[in-house]
Amino acid sequence: MIFKRIFFNKVSILYIVSLFIVCTSVIMGVFIGTVSLTVGDTIKIIIGHLTGLSLYHGPENMDLIIWQIRFPRVLVAFLVGASLSIAGAAFQGLLRNSLADPYTIGVSSGATLGSVMAIYFHWSIFGLSIFTLPVVGIVSGFITLLLVFGITKLASGNLANETIILAGIILSSFMSALISLIVALSPEEDVRQVLYWLMGSVSMRGWSHIQILGPFFLIGTIMLLLHVKELNGLAFGDQSAQFMGIDVKKKKRMILIGASVLTGAAVSVSGAIGFVGLVIPHVVRLVAGANHKHVLPLSILIGGSYLVLADLLARTILEPRELPIGVVTALIGSPIFTLLLVKERMRKRGIS
C-alpha cells in the first residue's frame, strides 16, 4: 500500500511537471521573437481571440503577429512533436526494439518522398490547392505502410517484428535513393525548397496546417491510447500476449496504423524531423517506467514541448537567419541518445 502510494505520488508529480513544461514552452514560443511584446499583452491577445472578449487594445499589427503567425506556429510545432513522440513510443513498445521510431518502419520516408515528388512535379490536385502537399504526404505514408505489410507477409507469412523492421529499413533506403535522385534532377530554384523540406521546418505554418494535422492527431492518438493494455502485453512477446487473450495479429495492425497516421500527418506538415520519436520515449521511460499507460500521454506532453523549444532555438540562435528545425533536433538528440544507449548497455552488462 505504501509503495502504491509512493508510485502514485511520483506519477502525479511527473504529470504536473510535464504540464508546467508545456505551459512554459508555449508562452516562451509565443512571447520570444524579433518583435517585443509583454507576456500580459500576449496572453490577452490569445485569450481574447479564444473567448471573443476585447481584452487587448494595442497596435493591430501586434495582434496579427501573435494570433496569425506565432501562436499557430507554436501549436503546429507542439502537435508535430507530440505526434512523432507518441508514435515512437508505440513503435518501440510494439517492436520491442529501442532503435524503433517513426523512421524505422519506413512511413516517414514514404511521406517525405510523396511530399518531395509533389514539389518536384508541381502537383496541384483539383479542389485541394495548398493542401495538395500534405494530402500527398499522408497518402504516400499509407502506401508505404501497405508495402511494409506486403513484404512482411511475403517474407515470413505473419507480422513478425524483426521482418517489419527489416522491411521498413529496406523501403527507407530505397526511398532515400529516390529522394536523392529527385534532388539531383531538380532545377536550381526547387533544390533549396526540397532540401529545406528534407531538414524539417514549421516556418510559415498557420491555422490551415492545424486544420490538416488536428484530425489525424486525434484519430492516431485515440487509437494508440485505446491499446495501452495490448502494448503492455506485447512487450512480453507475441506468445505471452496470446496467453493473455490478446489478438496479436489484429492489435499489431491497429497499433501500426495508428502510429503511421500520426507519422504521415506530422511529416506531411513539417517535413522530416528526426530524433524526436527516438529520444523522447526513452527519456520518458527513464523517469516514468515502462507502463504505456503513462509512457504514451507523457510522451505527448514532453515531445510537444521539446519541439516548441527546438523551434524557438532554430529561429532565434542565428537571428535574423533561421535554421531548419531538423538540424536542431539532430544536434541535440544525437548526443542524448548516444548517452542513453551507452548507459543502457552498461547497465545490462552490470557496469555502473
C-alpha positions as CSV (number, residue, x, y, z in Angstrom):
1,M,0.0,0.0,0.0
2,I,2.9,2.3,0.9
3,F,4.7,1.6,-2.4
4,K,1.5,2.1,-4.3
5,R,1.0,5.5,-2.7
6,I,4.6,6.5,-3.4
7,F,4.3,5.4,-7.0
8,F,1.0,7.3,-7.4
9,N,2.6,10.4,-6.0
10,K,5.6,10.1,-8.3
11,V,3.4,9.8,-11.4
12,S,1.3,12.7,-10.3
13,I,4.4,14.8,-9.9
14,L,5.5,13.8,-13.4
15,Y,2.2,14.9,-14.9
16,I,2.3,18.2,-13.0
17,V,5.9,18.9,-14.1
18,S,5.1,18.0,-17.7
19,L,2.1,20.3,-17.8
20,F,4.2,23.1,-16.3
21,I,6.8,22.5,-19.1
22,V,4.1,22.6,-21.7
23,C,2.7,25.9,-20.5
24,T,6.2,27.4,-20.1
25,S,7.4,26.3,-23.6
26,V,4.2,27.6,-25.3
27,I,4.4,31.0,-23.5
28,M,8.2,31.3,-24.5
29,G,7.4,30.2,-28.1
30,V,4.7,32.9,-28.5
31,F,6.4,35.6,-26.5
32,I,10.1,35.5,-27.7
33,G,10.7,36.9,-31.2
34,T,12.1,39.8,-33.2
35,V,9.1,42.0,-32.2
36,S,8.9,42.6,-28.4
37,L,5.6,42.3,-26.5
38,T,4.8,41.8,-22.9
39,V,3.7,38.4,-21.6
40,G,0.5,40.1,-20.3
41,D,-0.4,41.5,-23.7
42,T,0.4,38.2,-25.4
43,I,-1.9,36.3,-23.1
44,K,-4.6,39.0,-23.6
45,I,-4.5,38.6,-27.3
46,I,-4.7,34.8,-27.2
47,I,-7.5,34.7,-24.6
48,G,-9.3,37.5,-26.4
49,H,-9.4,35.5,-29.6
50,L,-10.3,32.3,-27.9
51,T,-13.2,33.8,-25.9
52,G,-14.3,36.6,-28.2
53,L,-13.7,39.2,-25.5
54,S,-11.9,42.5,-26.3
55,L,-9.0,42.4,-23.9
56,Y,-6.1,43.8,-26.0
57,H,-6.3,47.5,-27.1
58,G,-2.7,47.9,-28.5
59,P,-1.4,48.1,-32.1
60,E,-3.3,45.9,-34.6
61,N,-0.1,44.5,-36.2
62,M,0.9,43.0,-32.8
63,D,-2.4,41.2,-32.6
64,L,-1.7,39.9,-36.2
65,I,1.8,38.7,-35.3
66,I,0.7,36.8,-32.2
67,W,-2.5,35.3,-33.5
68,Q,-1.8,34.7,-37.1
69,I,1.9,33.9,-37.1
70,R,3.5,32.9,-33.7
71,F,0.6,31.1,-31.9
72,P,-0.4,28.8,-34.8
73,R,3.3,28.1,-35.5
74,V,3.8,27.1,-31.8
75,L,0.7,24.9,-32.0
76,V,1.9,23.2,-35.2
77,A,5.3,22.5,-33.5
78,F,3.6,21.0,-30.5
79,L,1.3,18.8,-32.5
80,V,4.2,17.6,-34.7
81,G,6.4,16.9,-31.7
82,A,3.6,15.1,-29.8
83,S,2.7,13.0,-32.9
84,L,6.2,11.8,-33.5
85,S,6.9,11.1,-29.8
86,I,3.8,9.0,-29.1
87,A,4.2,7.2,-32.5
88,G,7.9,6.5,-31.5
89,A,6.8,5.2,-28.1
90,A,4.2,2.9,-29.7
91,F,6.8,1.6,-32.3
92,Q,9.4,0.9,-29.6
93,G,6.9,-0.9,-27.4
94,L,5.3,-2.9,-30.2
95,L,8.5,-4.0,-31.9
96,R,10.4,-4.3,-28.5
97,N,13.3,-2.5,-30.1
98,S,15.0,0.6,-28.6
99,L,16.1,1.7,-32.1
100,A,12.5,1.7,-33.5
101,D,11.0,5.1,-34.3
102,P,8.7,6.6,-37.0
103,Y,11.6,6.4,-39.5
104,T,12.4,2.7,-38.8
105,I,9.2,1.4,-40.3
106,G,9.5,3.5,-43.5
107,V,6.3,5.5,-43.1
108,S,8.2,8.7,-42.5
109,S,10.4,8.2,-45.6
110,G,7.3,7.4,-47.6
111,A,5.6,10.6,-46.6
112,T,8.7,12.6,-47.3
113,L,9.1,11.0,-50.8
114,G,5.5,11.9,-51.6
115,S,5.9,15.5,-50.5
116,V,9.2,15.9,-52.4
117,M,7.5,14.5,-55.5
118,A,4.7,17.0,-55.1
119,I,7.2,19.8,-55.0
120,Y,9.3,18.5,-58.0
121,F,6.3,17.8,-60.3
122,H,4.4,20.9,-59.1
123,W,1.3,18.7,-58.4
124,S,-1.9,20.5,-57.6
125,I,-4.9,18.3,-57.0
126,F,-8.2,19.8,-58.1
127,G,-10.1,21.2,-55.1
128,L,-7.1,20.8,-52.6
129,S,-5.0,23.8,-53.7
130,I,-2.4,24.4,-51.0
131,F,-3.5,21.2,-49.2
132,T,-2.1,19.1,-52.0
133,L,1.3,18.7,-50.4
134,P,0.2,17.4,-47.0
135,V,-2.5,15.1,-48.6
136,V,0.0,13.6,-50.9
137,G,2.4,13.1,-47.9
138,I,-0.2,11.3,-45.9
139,V,-1.4,9.1,-48.7
140,S,2.2,8.1,-49.7
141,G,2.9,7.3,-46.0
142,F,-0.1,4.9,-46.0
143,I,1.1,3.3,-49.3
144,T,4.5,2.7,-47.6
145,L,2.8,1.0,-44.7
146,L,0.9,-1.3,-47.0
147,L,4.2,-2.1,-48.8
148,V,5.8,-2.9,-45.4
149,F,2.9,-5.2,-44.6
150,G,3.1,-6.8,-48.0
151,I,6.8,-7.5,-47.8
152,T,6.5,-8.8,-44.2
153,K,3.7,-11.2,-45.2
154,L,5.6,-12.5,-48.2
155,A,8.8,-13.0,-46.3
156,S,7.5,-14.5,-43.0
157,G,3.9,-15.3,-43.5
158,N,2.9,-13.3,-40.5
159,L,3.7,-9.9,-38.9
160,A,7.0,-10.8,-37.2
161,N,8.6,-7.8,-35.5
162,E,12.1,-8.4,-37.0
163,T,10.7,-8.7,-40.5
164,I,8.7,-5.5,-40.1
165,I,11.8,-3.6,-39.1
166,L,13.9,-5.1,-41.9
167,A,11.1,-4.3,-44.5
168,G,10.9,-0.7,-43.1
169,I,14.7,-0.3,-43.4
170,I,14.8,-1.6,-46.9
171,L,12.0,0.7,-48.1
172,S,13.5,3.7,-46.3
173,S,16.8,3.1,-48.1
174,F,15.1,2.7,-51.4
175,M,13.0,5.9,-50.9
176,S,16.1,7.8,-49.7
177,A,17.7,6.9,-53.0
178,L,14.7,8.2,-55.0
179,I,14.7,11.4,-53.0
180,S,18.4,11.9,-53.8
181,L,17.7,11.3,-57.4
182,I,14.9,13.9,-57.4
183,V,17.2,16.4,-55.7
184,A,19.9,15.8,-58.3
185,L,17.4,16.3,-61.2
186,S,15.6,19.3,-59.6
187,P,16.1,22.7,-61.2
188,E,18.1,25.1,-59.1
189,E,15.1,27.1,-57.9
190,D,13.4,23.9,-56.5
191,V,16.5,22.4,-54.9
192,R,16.5,24.9,-51.9
193,Q,12.8,24.2,-51.2
194,V,13.3,20.4,-51.4
195,L,16.4,20.4,-49.2
196,Y,14.7,22.7,-46.6
197,W,11.7,20.3,-46.6
198,L,14.1,17.3,-46.0
199,M,15.6,19.1,-43.0
200,G,12.2,19.9,-41.5
201,S,10.6,23.2,-40.6
202,V,7.4,24.7,-39.1
203,S,8.1,28.1,-40.6
204,M,5.2,29.7,-42.4
205,R,2.8,27.1,-40.9
206,G,-0.6,28.6,-39.9
207,W,-4.1,27.7,-38.9
208,S,-4.7,25.9,-42.1
209,H,-2.0,23.4,-41.2
210,I,-3.5,22.8,-37.8
211,Q,-6.8,22.0,-39.5
212,I,-5.0,19.4,-41.6
213,L,-2.9,17.9,-38.8
214,G,-5.5,18.2,-35.9
215,P,-8.0,15.4,-37.1
216,F,-5.2,12.9,-37.8
217,F,-3.6,13.7,-34.5
218,L,-6.8,13.0,-32.7
219,I,-7.5,9.8,-34.6
220,G,-4.0,8.4,-34.2
221,T,-3.7,9.3,-30.6
222,I,-7.1,7.8,-29.6
223,M,-6.2,4.6,-31.5
224,L,-2.9,4.2,-29.5
225,L,-4.4,5.2,-26.1
226,L,-7.1,2.6,-26.6
227,H,-4.4,-0.1,-27.0
228,V,-2.3,0.6,-23.9
229,K,-3.1,-2.8,-22.4
230,E,-2.1,-4.6,-25.6
231,L,1.2,-2.6,-25.8
232,N,2.0,-3.7,-22.3
233,G,1.1,-7.3,-23.1
234,L,3.1,-7.3,-26.4
235,A,6.1,-6.1,-24.5
236,F,6.5,-9.7,-23.1
237,G,6.5,-11.2,-26.6
238,D,3.8,-12.4,-29.0
239,Q,3.4,-15.8,-27.4
240,S,2.9,-14.3,-23.9
241,A,0.4,-11.8,-25.3
242,Q,-1.6,-14.6,-26.9
243,F,-1.8,-16.3,-23.5
244,M,-3.2,-13.1,-22.1
245,G,-6.0,-13.3,-24.6
246,I,-4.7,-10.6,-27.0
247,D,-5.5,-11.0,-30.7
248,V,-1.8,-10.3,-31.6
249,K,-2.2,-10.0,-35.4
250,K,-5.2,-7.7,-35.2
251,K,-3.9,-5.5,-32.4
252,K,-0.5,-5.1,-34.1
253,R,-2.1,-3.9,-37.2
254,M,-4.3,-1.4,-35.4
255,I,-1.3,0.0,-33.4
256,L,0.8,0.2,-36.6
257,I,-1.9,2.0,-38.4
258,G,-2.4,4.5,-35.5
259,A,1.3,5.3,-35.3
260,S,1.5,5.6,-39.1
261,V,-1.4,8.0,-39.2
262,L,0.4,10.3,-36.7
263,T,3.8,10.0,-38.5
264,G,2.4,10.6,-42.0
265,A,0.4,13.6,-41.0
266,A,3.3,15.1,-39.0
267,V,5.8,14.7,-41.8
268,S,3.4,16.0,-44.4
269,V,3.1,19.2,-42.5
270,S,6.6,19.8,-41.2
271,G,9.0,17.7,-43.3
272,A,11.4,15.2,-42.0
273,I,12.3,15.9,-38.3
274,G,14.5,13.2,-36.8
275,F,15.3,12.0,-33.2
276,V,12.1,13.3,-31.6
277,G,10.3,9.9,-31.8
278,L,13.6,8.1,-30.9
279,V,14.8,10.1,-27.9
280,I,11.7,11.4,-26.1
281,P,10.1,7.9,-25.4
282,H,13.5,6.8,-23.9
283,V,13.6,9.8,-21.6
284,V,10.0,9.3,-20.6
285,R,10.6,5.6,-19.8
286,L,13.7,6.5,-17.8
287,V,11.6,8.7,-15.4
288,A,8.1,7.1,-15.6
289,G,8.8,3.4,-16.1
290,A,7.7,1.1,-18.9
291,N,3.9,1.2,-18.3
292,H,2.4,2.5,-21.6
293,K,-0.5,3.9,-19.6
294,H,1.9,6.7,-18.6
295,V,4.5,6.5,-21.3
296,L,2.1,7.5,-24.1
297,P,0.5,10.6,-22.6
298,L,3.8,11.8,-21.1
299,S,5.4,11.4,-24.5
300,I,2.7,13.7,-25.9
301,L,3.4,16.4,-23.4
302,I,7.2,16.2,-23.3
303,G,7.6,15.6,-27.1
304,G,5.3,18.5,-28.0
305,S,7.1,20.9,-25.6
306,Y,10.5,19.7,-26.8
307,L,9.7,20.6,-30.4
308,V,8.3,24.0,-29.4
309,L,11.6,24.8,-27.7
310,A,13.7,23.4,-30.6
311,D,11.8,25.6,-33.0
312,L,12.3,28.6,-30.7
313,L,16.1,27.8,-30.8
314,A,16.1,27.4,-34.5
315,R,14.6,30.8,-35.2
316,T,16.5,32.8,-32.6
317,I,20.0,31.4,-32.2
318,L,21.3,32.9,-35.5
319,E,18.7,35.7,-35.8
320,P,17.7,37.0,-38.3
321,R,18.6,33.7,-40.1
322,E,16.5,30.7,-39.3
323,L,17.9,27.1,-39.0
324,P,15.9,24.1,-40.2
325,I,14.4,22.6,-37.0
326,G,15.5,19.1,-38.1
327,V,19.1,20.3,-37.7
328,V,18.5,21.4,-34.1
329,T,16.7,18.2,-33.1
330,A,19.6,16.2,-34.6
331,L,22.3,18.2,-32.9
332,I,20.5,17.9,-29.5
333,G,19.1,14.4,-29.9
334,S,22.1,12.6,-31.2
335,P,24.4,13.0,-28.2
336,I,21.5,12.4,-25.8
337,F,20.5,9.2,-27.5
338,T,24.2,8.1,-27.6
339,L,24.5,8.7,-23.8
340,L,21.2,6.8,-23.1
341,L,22.3,3.9,-25.3
342,V,25.7,3.6,-23.7
343,K,24.2,3.8,-20.1
344,E,21.6,1.2,-21.0
345,R,24.2,-1.2,-22.5
346,M,26.5,-0.7,-19.4
347,R,23.6,-1.4,-17.1
348,K,22.8,-4.7,-18.9
349,R,26.4,-5.7,-18.6
350,G,26.4,-4.9,-14.9
351,I,28.8,-1.9,-15.2
352,S,27.6,1.1,-13.1
